[in-house]
Amino acid sequence: MLVAFERLRNALALCIFVAMVGVPLSCLAQFGPTGITVQQPVVSVFGVNTAVSVPDGGTISLGGISNSAYGSVRRGLPMTGAPYLNRAFNNRAIGIEHGASTAQLSVKVLIMEELEAQVVAEGMQRIAAREAVQKNPNGSAETQRKADFISRNIGSKKGR
């Protein structure tokens, strides 16, 4: 019993590892007498081979597939005559399934020289702001004037 539990625990740990790594789960069918079964999801794939012209930051819909299925089943006793009595001994099931898949393309052009220039400009602004704070720790004259106004007027009884 303990050996079977140990095998099950090892197989489950491998299942988790395999799911995280992305290896096909069909390789788990080799796990001996424990009878581990892994149910794989149903996947349908379609592809598009085309050439399009899309502006920077734009999105285009390349196409898609939609499907629909309808089914109806009747079971019961074949009774003729009283329609309400017939419903008591019959069963009817209706099923409808709809599915859709689309392919869209979003474009963002990255020009490395422009990105580097933006990063350098932002870094220079941060350095300048840090140096300004180091020169005057109380902030600018405007900030100091606003702070003085607030400290004079908070808690005062004027205007109440």
N, C-alpha and C positions, 0 to 999 in steps of 0.2 A: 504494500500500500504506500509506504513511504517513497519507494523508488518511482512509482507511477506519479505521485505528487511532485517529486523532484523533476521528472521529465516534463510534466505539464507546466511547471513554473519556468523551466528553461525555454520551452517552446513559446510560452507567452512573452517572455523577455525578448526572444528573437523576433516574434511578430511585431512587437513595439519598435525594436531597432530597425527591422526591415521597412516598416511603415514610415519611420522618420527619414531613412536614407532614400527611399523611393525605389527599392528593388521590387520587381514583380512578385506578388504574393504567391504565385503558382509554385515557387520553389519550396513552399512549406508542406507540400504533399508528401515529402520524403520522411516525415517524422514518425516512424515506427508504429508500435502497437497502441499508442495512446489515442489514435483516431481523431486527431485534431483536423477540423475542417474550417477553412477560411472562405467566406463568401465574398467574391469580388463584385464591385459595382458594375452596372451595365453602362458602357460608354460607347457613344457613337461619335465619329469624327468625320468632318468634311473639310475640304480644302478649297482654296481659290487661287488660281494662277492668273494674274492680270497685272497690268501697269496702269497707274493712276497718277494724276497731278494734284497734289494737295498743298495749300499754302501753310506756312509756319503757324502752328497753333491750331490748325484746322482738323476736322474730323470728317471722315467719309464712311458711308455704309457700303460695303462691298457686296452684300447680298445675304441670303439666308435660305433656310429650309423650314417649312412648317408641315406638320402632319396632324391628322385627326383620325380617331377610330371610334366606332359606335357599335355596341353589341346589345342584344336583347335575348333573354332566355325565358321560356315558359315551362313550368313543371306543374303537374297536377293530374287530376282525374278528368277524363273527357266526359263531361256531363252536359247534356243539352236540356233546355227547358228553362228553369228558374235562374235568371242571371245572378241574383244575389246569393243563392245557394252555391252557384258555380264559383263565385269569388272566395267562398269559405274553404274550398278544397284545392285552390290553385295558388301558385306562386309565380310572380313575374319579377325579373331583375333586369335593370337597364344600366349599362356602363358606358361612359363617354370619357375619352382621353384625348387631350390636346398637347402638342409639343411644338416648340419653336427653337431654332438656333440661328443666330445672326453673326456676321463677321464685320467688325468695324475697325477702322484704322485711325489713330490719333497721332499727329506729327508734332514734334518739338525739336527744332534744329538747335543744336548746341555748338557755338563757335567758341573754342577754348580761349582764343586771344581776348575776346570780349569778356568772358567770365573772369579771366585773370585780371583784367583791367578793373572790373567792378570790385573784386576782392581787395586789390591793392588800394583802390580809392576808399573803400570802407575802412580798411586798416589805418590809413592815414587820418581819416576823420576821428577814429577812436583814439589814436595817439595824440592828436591835437586837443581833443576834449580832456584827456587825462592830464596833459601838460597844463591846460588852463585851470583845472581844479587844483593842481599842485601849486601853481603860482598864487591863486587866490582861493583858499579853502572855503570862504564864505560865499562864493559864487560871484556873479556879475553884479554891477551896481544896481541894475533893475531888480534882480532877485533879492538883494539886500534891502532895497526900498520896500518891496512887498512884504518881506519878513518883518521889518520894523513896524509897518502899518498893522499887520495882523497881531503882533505882540502888544501894541498899544491898545487895540480895540477889543481884544478877546477878554471877556470877563468884566468889561466896563458896563456901567449902568446907563450910559447915554443911549437915547433912542428907544428905550423900553417903556 
